Amino acid sequence: MGLLLTVTLVGAESLAIGAVMPEVTAELKDRWLYGWVFSAFALGSLVGITFAGYFADRTHPAKPFVVGLGLFCFGLLAGGLAPSMGVLVVARALQGLGAGALPATAYVCIARAYPVALRSRMFALLATAWLVPGVLGPSIAVVVGRYLGWRWVFLGLLPLVSVFGVLAARAVYQRVPPSAPQPAERAVTRDALLLAVGVAALLSGITSAQWTGLVASAVGLAVALPPFLRLTPSGVLMGAPGLAAAIACRGLLTASFFSVDAFMALALLDGLSAPPWVVGVTLSATTLLWVLGAWVQERLIDRVGPQRLVRWGFVGMSGLWVIASVAMGARLPFPIVAVVFGLAGITIGPAYAALSVTTLSLAEPGAEGRATAALQLTEVLGIALGTGVTGAIVAYGDRASFDVSKALMIAFGLSASWALLGGVVSRGLPGASRLG
């Protein structure tokens, strides 16, 4: 129960910020930093996930859990008091640093406390923990942002974090066995920091309008690539069959999905002039269908295998993003785009959960923390790159005085290509009856 409550907290904050971002930019300005509000969270998570995964293999999982929860709380406070968009970006990085430790710890706890036969159900339960914040959270956030101010979307969570955090930490400490002592690997946190710095430089470069941006992007790529290769299984970049393919698919899945999802409110409100309540309803529908898809995975994975489930998800997602791209370019009525955004949940739900089950099944015994850390690291790297690239396209459009709908048309088309590539990489996943 403690883990489910923690996921609920993180889900509430993650979904709420997307719903109120138009209000945030209206007050703090600097729309060119819109994408950075999401990318900074993901980059902070890169460090938090790696720290939690590796230290959960070497100490009691409760320790990285508590540290992560504390950082998450501090980030909420800083975000609620942010006087500028730049400070909000820093606060989001702190939130990500803390929140990144939580799912990595949860995955390790599932691997240690539950047999293989129950893991699919546990991941479905984790997805269900998004149900309440997913269905109610966006609409509540829209109301809070309109009548109390967007800052209370952050500040209002602090009391809940305090209560749920105590319950979750106690449950992890009491029910999950401690890890066997293993040699410390100080290079792990160093690599995570290098990766985050490198990706930040890469995204800064592609967002910049100056020629120095090309230099920053090249340097960022050179800094980020070596630690990424050290932190993930061999063959991830090429989508090699097995564990590497599962981890590569997770990165492509989140890059494609969140490069659109994070800009859903901007597309509907600023691009298509939809009323604010549509954003809340659309985000709620997306999350509800994601949860439904996770339970579909639990019923089908043994019968059809993760390869088909993940491939179906990628194909469906690419088709929806093509429709969204055309709709934004032609400025079709907002209900069409809202329905497309909502249906995206049923494409990511089964694929996301299936990749989690596959990763744990293919991980070496005793190295579940390392495998799940790599999975989560690649996941948030996909989020950072996906939202960062879309944010860069929006920033370029803003500087060139393009209508935001035209910029998002280009961005959503690129998002479809991420999904198509993921469909190709999914060929390296196990078929039916091949999970241990």
C-alpha angles and dihedrals in degrees: 000000000000092000092048091051091050092051088049090056094049091045092051093053095043094052095040096058091054091053096052102037093105088058090047093053091044090060103032097032118199097113089180086075092055094103092044091064087068099032092052090055090051094046091051088051090056089066095038094050094049093046093049096044097051097039091046086062090053106036138017111305089230091073099062088038093059093044091050093049092052093052090048090055093049090050091052091053093048092047093051091052097040112139095193142022090254092057090047090054090053090048090051090053089055091048090051092048089057099037092049091065093055103065092040089054091045092054092051091049091053091049092049100040104037134055121239092259092061100042096087089054092048092053089049088052090050089053089049088056085072090057099087097043090037097053099033104019101074094047091046090048091053091051093045092048092050100045106023102022132259092269091073090062085073101031095045091062096058097085091048092049090054094052098040092043093060092049093047096047092050092050093049092048095048103039106034118073117234119257123257111256112266132178113276117249107205089175089071096071090040090055092048091053092047091049093050093047092047094050090046090054091047093052092044089054097051090046094051121094092207128090088243086071090074090055092048091050093050093048091046092052091048091050096044102044101066096050091044090056091049094049097049133056119273113274099029095126091054095040093240114196117273127019093357092057092050092052093044091050091053091056093048091045094054093041091056098041102042095041084071103027095056090055096043094106092047091050095049100039105033099022102042103016095238119169115260095250090064090066092056094047093047095049090047092052092048093053094044091053090046089057091046089052091052090056090047086056091053090056099041108034096086091046103044102016131232094279094068095039093053094043092051089052094052094047093049093047094050091052093051093049091051089054091047091050093052091045093053093047093049092038092231118186112293095241089068093054092042091055091049091051091048094050090054089080093069090055098052098038100072094035095049095049093043091055091052092052092045094051094053091046093052096042119105115252110268092018098079091115093056093047095047091044089055090048093050093041091055090045095057091040086059090050092049094049095040096049091038094055093046089047090052091052090050090048092051090049091049092052091047091047092242119159108260091236090062092050091050091048089062093042095050091049089056089049089058089056091056088056094048091053089050090055089058094048091049089074087082093063123101119268127225119317093010100105118105 
